[in-house]
Amino acid sequence: MRRARRRTSSSKDAEKATLNMDGKYALVQGWEAMGLRPEELDYLCLIASYSDFGHCHALGPEGEWLKTSTKPGCDNCVFKVCREK
């Protein structure tokens, strides 16, 4: 199976940065190929994203997934990082 190449773009201001990662995440592609159900994909994506949240929290900001490629018809992920409140 050929994996889609991901491109990342970002936007930022004084309070937040938003990362848009185009293309399905390689793990999501593999999980879909295994035939996992959407709720299983969401759960595994949450587990895989703990490192993203951990990096944010270790440095002070808060992280939040606005969109993930585990959702039906969604081909990108969007992660928002906000300054600590």
C-alpha positions in Angstrom: 0.0 0.0 0.0 1.4 3.4 -1.0 1.1 6.0 1.8 0.1 9.5 1.1 2.8 12.1 1.8 1.8 14.6 4.5 2.3 18.3 4.1 2.1 20.6 7.1 1.1 24.3 7.1 0.6 26.5 10.1 -0.9 29.8 11.2 -0.1 31.7 14.4 -0.7 34.8 16.4 0.3 35.9 19.9 -2.1 33.5 21.6 -2.2 30.3 19.5 -0.7 28.3 16.6 -2.7 26.0 14.4 -1.0 23.2 12.5 -2.8 21.7 9.5 -1.4 18.3 8.5 -2.7 17.4 5.0 -3.0 13.7 4.1 -4.0 10.7 6.2 -1.6 9.9 9.1 0.3 6.6 8.3 -1.1 4.9 11.4 -4.6 5.8 10.4 -4.0 4.3 6.9 -2.7 1.1 8.5 -5.6 0.9 10.9 -8.1 1.4 8.1 -6.4 -1.3 6.0 -6.9 -3.6 9.0 -10.6 -3.0 8.7 -11.0 -1.4 12.2 -14.3 0.4 13.0 -14.5 4.2 13.2 -14.8 4.2 17.0 -11.6 2.0 17.2 -9.8 4.4 14.9 -10.8 7.4 17.1 -9.6 5.5 20.2 -6.3 4.5 18.8 -5.7 8.0 17.4 -6.3 9.4 20.9 -3.7 7.0 22.3 -1.2 7.9 19.6 -1.7 11.6 20.3 -0.8 11.5 23.9 2.8 12.3 23.0 1.6 15.5 21.2 -0.4 16.5 24.3 2.6 15.6 26.5 5.0 17.8 24.5 2.6 20.7 24.8 1.9 20.3 28.5 5.6 19.8 29.3 6.4 23.2 27.8 3.4 25.0 29.2 0.9 25.4 26.3 -2.4 23.6 25.9 -3.0 21.3 22.9 -6.3 20.4 21.2 -7.2 18.4 18.1 -9.7 20.3 16.1 -9.9 17.7 13.3 -8.4 14.2 12.8 -8.1 12.0 9.7 -9.9 9.2 11.6 -13.3 10.8 10.8 -15.1 9.6 7.7 -14.3 11.7 4.7 -11.6 13.7 6.5 -8.1 13.7 4.9 -6.2 15.9 7.3 -5.5 16.6 11.0 -5.6 20.0 12.6 -3.9 20.6 16.0 -4.2 23.9 17.9 -1.6 24.9 20.5 -2.7 27.8 22.9 -0.7 29.7 25.4 -1.1 28.6 29.0 -4.0 30.3 30.7 
